[in-house]
Amino acid sequence: MHTLSTPTPLTLGKLLGRAIALYPTHSGILLRTAAIFYLPVAALSFLVVESLATNLLFTLVAWPVDAIVSLSLITHCIDALHGHPLAIRTAIMRALRRLPTYLGISLAMIVVSGAVVLVLAAPLWVGLLTSDISLSEIIDAFSVPANPDQLEVVVKVLSSALWGGAGVCLSGALIPIVLFYLLVRWRVAEIA
């Protein structure tokens, strides 16, 4: 009778060693899986992308393709680590099942990152809005090529924005600290 042994946890060194050893032994299937998607995308980008707008549109279209490739390769690696090599079709089907979750998490991360940037940039915007400099001066300071006469206007705009928002900057520095404190409290409350 064959007994199942419980696997022991791997150290970081052993895990990295196994992961690095996967590539030489499974390079063919990994490269074929990536090539199935990346070669048509590369050919299409060569034919379609002509300007910044088409490049941006093509990037948005190619993003899910890249996600499918990444998820397929991850599936190949996980199953190879467990000693069950997969066919390319099986790995792609598993990747397609995980794609909506992956894209949802990616979009959530983009939204949260954007919100953090907006919160951290809020003091600068408050400083610009509360300064006594007109909007046309701000636009002129940064839209025309810089020259020595322009330096005074740029320094005036930046100093007004930074000093005008200094009080808000201090408040902005406290926001991440308070959010981290609340997050830790919520995690501790979940554990307890």
C-alpha positions, 0 to 999 in steps of 0.5 A: 500500500502506498502511503501519502507523505505530507510535503514539508514546507520549502525554504526560500532557497529550495523554492528558488532552486526548484523554480530556476530548475524548471526553465531548462527542463520545461523551456520548450513548453513555456516558450511555445505557450508564450509564442502562441499569443505573443507572435500574433500580437507582435505581428499585429502591432507591427501592422497596426501601431502608427501613432500614440493613439493607436499604441495606447488602444493596442496596449489596452487590447493586448493587456488581457492577452498578456494576462492570459500568457502570464496565467498560463505560464504560472499554471505550467510552473505550478503543475510542473513543480508538483510533477504533473506537466500540462498540455498547452491547451489545459494551461490556457483553459485554466488561465482563461478561467482565472482571467476575470479575477486577475483583471478585476484585481489589476483594475482594483490595484490601478484605482487604489494606486490612482487614489493614493497618488491623488491624495498625496498630490492634494497638497500641491493642488490646494496650494495651486488653487489658493495661490494668488497666481492666475491660471494663465500664468501657471499654464504659461510657466509650463507650456512654453520652452524654458528661458532665463526670463521664464525662470522667475515665473516658474519659481513664483508658481512653484513656491506659491504652490508649495508654501500655499499647501504647506499646512495641507502637506502636513495633513497629507503626511498624517493621512497614510499614518492614520490609515495604516493605524486603522488597518492594523487595528482592523486586522488585529480585531479580525484575529482576536 
